[in-house]
Amino acid sequence: YYPVSSAQRRMYILNQLEGAQTSYNMPGVYMVEGELDTKRMESALRELIRRHESLRTSFELAEGEPVQRVHAEVPFVLEEQQLEGAETAEAAIEAFMRPFELSEAPLFRARVVKLAEEGKRLFMYDMHHIISDGVSMQVLVEEFARLYGGEELP
């Protein structure tokens, strides 16, 4: 394991407080219209996790201090959902937002929700701020788009 930064220490401690469970979640939702290859999407997300240590990092206490542990690999499955009956997109988004267990990597999740309207889906992702920030999100989004497009990244 490795020491945490001062910002990570603060987030780790604040995450333990009651009522703060989703305060540091960084969610995003995109409407996707037309073709979507969920197998290729899952493959691109797995490659991102393989490439970036932060997406394979968990947090725990060692000798009473928060530390980060980078895992060689972590399981990841792109969740898929079909809206049923009167279910709404808003309800699906709300149900997707939930606390992370900081001791369990990845601190990242993603789901594709097939909407009732033909050819429309939601792509939802969420990650904990302890492993990412605005700058790193830009890198991840760019790399995801390139990987989904079939590029091999150095």
Salt bridges, closest charged atoms under 4 A:
GLU42 OE2 - ARG46 NH2 3.79
GLU47 OE2 - ARG50 NH2 2.56
GLU60 OE2 - ARG69 NH2 2.87
GLU65 OE1 - ARG9 NH1 2.53
GLU79 OE2 - ARG98 NH2 3.27
GLU79 OE1 - ARG111 NH2 2.68
GLU117 OE2 - LYS120 NZ 3.24
ASP126 OD2 - ARG109 NH1 3.37
GLU142 OE2 - ARG146 NH1 3.69
GLU143 OE1 - ARG51 NE 3.03
GLU143 OE1 - HIS52 NE2 2.61
GLU151 OE1 - ARG146 NE 2.96
